[in-house]
Amino acid sequence: MVLAGVVVGILSPGGFGVDAFALGAGAGLSVLLFGWLMRLGISGEREREREEAAREYFQRHGRWPEDE
């Protein structure tokens, strides 16, 4: 989307080209940001699951599991 906005901005200078560049770049960058935030949230969930498993191990064995 960002690339399409850049191409339209280059091929059609003037009012429409600038608007198309802004729309394409804004939409593309927002999709990239959303994807990055989703990955960040998923990695945080995995970390919470590992922490919970370590706490359960601690309750059963009385010691904290060693980091691998």
ChimeraX commands (.cxc) that place a marker at each C-alpha (Angstrom):
marker #1 position 0.00,0.00,0.00 radius 0.5
marker #1 position 2.84,2.36,0.83 radius 0.5
marker #1 position 4.59,1.47,-2.42 radius 0.5
marker #1 position 1.38,2.04,-4.40 radius 0.5
marker #1 position 1.00,5.47,-2.79 radius 0.5
marker #1 position 4.59,6.37,-3.68 radius 0.5
marker #1 position 4.14,5.20,-7.28 radius 0.5
marker #1 position 0.92,7.16,-7.75 radius 0.5
marker #1 position 2.53,10.19,-6.09 radius 0.5
marker #1 position 5.44,10.04,-8.56 radius 0.5
marker #1 position 3.38,9.30,-11.68 radius 0.5
marker #1 position 0.66,11.84,-11.00 radius 0.5
marker #1 position 2.15,14.99,-9.49 radius 0.5
marker #1 position -0.28,17.63,-8.38 radius 0.5
marker #1 position -3.35,17.49,-6.21 radius 0.5
marker #1 position -4.42,13.89,-6.82 radius 0.5
marker #1 position -0.88,12.52,-6.59 radius 0.5
marker #1 position -0.25,14.13,-3.22 radius 0.5
marker #1 position -3.59,12.93,-1.89 radius 0.5
marker #1 position -3.03,9.40,-3.21 radius 0.5
marker #1 position 0.45,9.31,-1.66 radius 0.5
marker #1 position -0.90,10.44,1.71 radius 0.5
marker #1 position -3.76,7.92,1.63 radius 0.5
marker #1 position -1.58,5.02,0.48 radius 0.5
marker #1 position 1.26,5.76,2.89 radius 0.5
marker #1 position -1.10,6.33,5.82 radius 0.5
marker #1 position -3.09,3.17,5.17 radius 0.5
marker #1 position 0.01,1.05,4.61 radius 0.5
marker #1 position 1.79,2.32,7.70 radius 0.5
marker #1 position -1.32,1.79,9.83 radius 0.5
marker #1 position -1.52,-1.84,8.65 radius 0.5
marker #1 position 2.17,-2.33,9.54 radius 0.5
marker #1 position 1.64,-0.77,12.97 radius 0.5
marker #1 position -1.41,-2.93,13.64 radius 0.5
marker #1 position 0.53,-6.07,12.70 radius 0.5
marker #1 position 3.41,-5.09,14.98 radius 0.5
marker #1 position 1.05,-4.42,17.89 radius 0.5
marker #1 position -0.64,-7.81,17.37 radius 0.5
marker #1 position 2.73,-9.58,17.45 radius 0.5
marker #1 position 3.67,-7.67,20.59 radius 0.5
marker #1 position 0.43,-8.73,22.29 radius 0.5
marker #1 position 0.86,-12.37,21.30 radius 0.5
marker #1 position 4.43,-12.48,22.62 radius 0.5
marker #1 position 3.23,-10.99,25.93 radius 0.5
marker #1 position 0.61,-13.73,26.19 radius 0.5
marker #1 position 3.27,-16.43,25.72 radius 0.5
marker #1 position 5.38,-14.83,28.43 radius 0.5
marker #1 position 2.42,-14.86,30.85 radius 0.5
marker #1 position 1.79,-18.54,30.09 radius 0.5
marker #1 position 5.45,-19.40,30.83 radius 0.5
marker #1 position 5.28,-17.44,34.08 radius 0.5
marker #1 position 2.12,-19.27,35.13 radius 0.5
marker #1 position 3.69,-22.65,34.33 radius 0.5
marker #1 position 6.76,-21.71,36.39 radius 0.5
marker #1 position 4.56,-20.74,39.35 radius 0.5
marker #1 position 2.71,-24.06,39.16 radius 0.5
marker #1 position 6.06,-25.87,39.08 radius 0.5
marker #1 position 7.15,-23.89,42.13 radius 0.5
marker #1 position 3.99,-24.85,44.02 radius 0.5
marker #1 position 4.50,-28.57,43.25 radius 0.5
marker #1 position 8.28,-28.79,43.80 radius 0.5
marker #1 position 9.10,-25.96,46.18 radius 0.5
marker #1 position 11.77,-24.46,43.91 radius 0.5
marker #1 position 11.76,-22.19,40.90 radius 0.5
marker #1 position 12.48,-23.92,37.57 radius 0.5
marker #1 position 15.86,-23.06,36.08 radius 0.5
marker #1 position 15.94,-20.94,32.94 radius 0.5
marker #1 position 16.79,-22.96,29.86 radius 0.5
marker link #1:1,2 radius 0.2
marker link #1:2,3 radius 0.2
marker link #1:3,4 radius 0.2
marker link #1:4,5 radius 0.2
marker link #1:5,6 radius 0.2
marker link #1:6,7 radius 0.2
marker link #1:7,8 radius 0.2
marker link #1:8,9 radius 0.2
marker link #1:9,10 radius 0.2
marker link #1:10,11 radius 0.2
marker link #1:11,12 radius 0.2
marker link #1:12,13 radius 0.2
marker link #1:13,14 radius 0.2
marker link #1:14,15 radius 0.2
marker link #1:15,16 radius 0.2
marker link #1:16,17 radius 0.2
marker link #1:17,18 radius 0.2
marker link #1:18,19 radius 0.2
marker link #1:19,20 radius 0.2
marker link #1:20,21 radius 0.2
marker link #1:21,22 radius 0.2
marker link #1:22,23 radius 0.2
marker link #1:23,24 radius 0.2
marker link #1:24,25 radius 0.2
marker link #1:25,26 radius 0.2
marker link #1:26,27 radius 0.2
marker link #1:27,28 radius 0.2
marker link #1:28,29 radius 0.2
marker link #1:29,30 radius 0.2
marker link #1:30,31 radius 0.2
marker link #1:31,32 radius 0.2
marker link #1:32,33 radius 0.2
marker link #1:33,34 radius 0.2
marker link #1:34,35 radius 0.2
marker link #1:35,36 radius 0.2
marker link #1:36,37 radius 0.2
marker link #1:37,38 radius 0.2
marker link #1:38,39 radius 0.2
marker link #1:39,40 radius 0.2
marker link #1:40,41 radius 0.2
marker link #1:41,42 radius 0.2
marker link #1:42,43 radius 0.2
marker link #1:43,44 radius 0.2
marker link #1:44,45 radius 0.2
marker link #1:45,46 radius 0.2
marker link #1:46,47 radius 0.2
marker link #1:47,48 radius 0.2
marker link #1:48,49 radius 0.2
marker link #1:49,50 radius 0.2
marker link #1:50,51 radius 0.2
marker link #1:51,52 radius 0.2
marker link #1:52,53 radius 0.2
marker link #1:53,54 radius 0.2
marker link #1:54,55 radius 0.2
marker link #1:55,56 radius 0.2
marker link #1:56,57 radius 0.2
marker link #1:57,58 radius 0.2
marker link #1:58,59 radius 0.2
marker link #1:59,60 radius 0.2
marker link #1:60,61 radius 0.2
marker link #1:61,62 radius 0.2
marker link #1:62,63 radius 0.2
marker link #1:63,64 radius 0.2
marker link #1:64,65 radius 0.2
marker link #1:65,66 radius 0.2
marker link #1:66,67 radius 0.2
marker link #1:67,68 radius 0.2
view
